């Protein structure tokens, strides 16, 4: 299954993108302004979707294309957000 990182090229989430990639996760970055300078070395190894998380029809269409099923929630017992 793919892991969706919204805003994955930003200052903080680029770190999350890199960490997930290092853990051999299938990373899909959704960003409304895909500027990958903080993870430039990973661009050929991750999937990038340009779009705005606030525009639901486009979001659903693009995520469906990549086979990403977003899961929203928290697993607080394990100390992690999923």
N, C-alpha and C positions, 0 to 999 in steps of 0.2 A: 504494500500500500504506500502511496505517496504521502509526504508530509508537506502541508501548505504553510508557507511563511508569508503573511501579509506584510507589506512594507519591508520585504527582505533585503533591500539594498540600503536601508537607512543606517544611521550610525550604530544603533544598538542591535537591530535585527540582522545586520550583516554578520555580526558575531554569531548569532543563533544559526544563520544559514551555513556559515563555515563549520560550526560545531556539529550540526546534523550531517553535513556532507562527510566530515571526518569519521562519523559513526556509521558510514556507508548507508545512510538513509537516502531514499529517492526524494530529492528536494524539488518542490515547485515554488517559485517565488512569484507572488502577485504584487505588482507595484504600479502605481499610476504614472510614475516617471522613471522608467527603467534606466538608471544611471549606475552601472555596476562597478564603479571605480574602487569601492572598498573590497570587492570580491572578484576583481577582474580575472584572477587566475582560475576561477571556478566556472566562468560563464559557459564554457563548452561542456561542462559536466553536470549542470543543473538545468531545469526547465524554467523558462521565464514567461509569464503571462502579463501583458500590459493591460491594466484595467483598474477601475475604481471600485473598492469594496462597497461603496455607497450606492452603486448602480446595480441592483440585484439582477435584472435580466441579463446583462452582459456578464456579470460574475458567474451566474449559473451556466450560461452557454460556454464560457471559456473553461471553467473547471470541469464540466462534463466532457469536453473535448480531450482533456488531459487525464480523465479518469480519477479525478480527485473528489473525494466525498468529505467535506469538512465536518469535523466532529467538535462540537463546542461543549465544554464542560471542564470540570476540575476533578482530579483524583487527589484530594487533600490528604487522605490517609497515607499515600506514598510520597507526599511532599513534592508533587509535580503537577503542572497544569498540562492537560492534554486537549 
